[in-house]
C-alpha cells in the first residue's frame, strides 16, 4: 500500500489511485502563472487531486474544481480535498471531460491538466492504470477543444506533455484559437535531452509575446538545481 505523501500544507493519500504522485504534476502546479489571479480553477484528470490542492494553496480565494473519470481516483481526490485546509472551496466531479464540457456552462479563469500521454503500444494489463496514462481515454483534440470551450476570455490553460508531442499539441491548440504564451522545456540534468514541455495557452497572445525558457531539475542525482528548488519549495517538505 502506498503511504500518504506529505507536502508542507497538505497530505495526499494515493493508495486507491493507479497513477501515484510524480514530478510532472508538482512541476505543473508550481510552474503555472495565470495572466490574472484566478477566482475559479478546473483541474482536468484529478487523479489524487494533488494539482487541485496546489492551486487551492496558491490561490487562497479561488474556488477549485476537478474532474476525474476513474471511480477510485475520484473518491480518493474527494477525500483528499475534504481532509485539506481548503475543503470548503474544493469539489471533484465524477465524469468524463467530454461529458463535462458539453454540459457545463460555467467558464474558468484557470484550467490545468497533467493529461494521459502514453502510446497504445505501451499499455499494461491494468485497465485502471491504462485509463490514467493513455491518451485514447482523453485525446488531445478533446482536451484542447473542451478547454477552449470552458476557458474565460482572459484565462490560462496550462498542461505538461512529453516534448516530442509539443508540435502536435500546438497545432491542435491553434485550431481552437489557443495560443502559447509560455513554454518551458524540462530536462532531468544538463546533459539529458528535453523530456517535458510545460505550456500555458491563452486566447490573446501577441506575435512577440511568447516566452520560451528551460528548467533543469538536477545538477547530479538528488542534487537539485537552484531553479527547481525555488519553483517547488513552497510545497515539498525537504526543499
Beta strands, then each sheet from edge to edge (+ up, - down):
strand 1: 5-6
strand 2: 11-12
strand 3: 40-44
strand 4: 63-68
strand 5: 90-94
strand 6: 108-113
strand 7: 151-162
strand 8: 179-187
strand 9: 194-202
strand 10: 211-216
strand 11: 218-220
strand 12: 223-224
sheet 1: 1+ 2-
sheet 2: 5+ 4+ 3+ 6+ 7+ 9- 8+ 10+
sheet 3: 11+ 12-
end
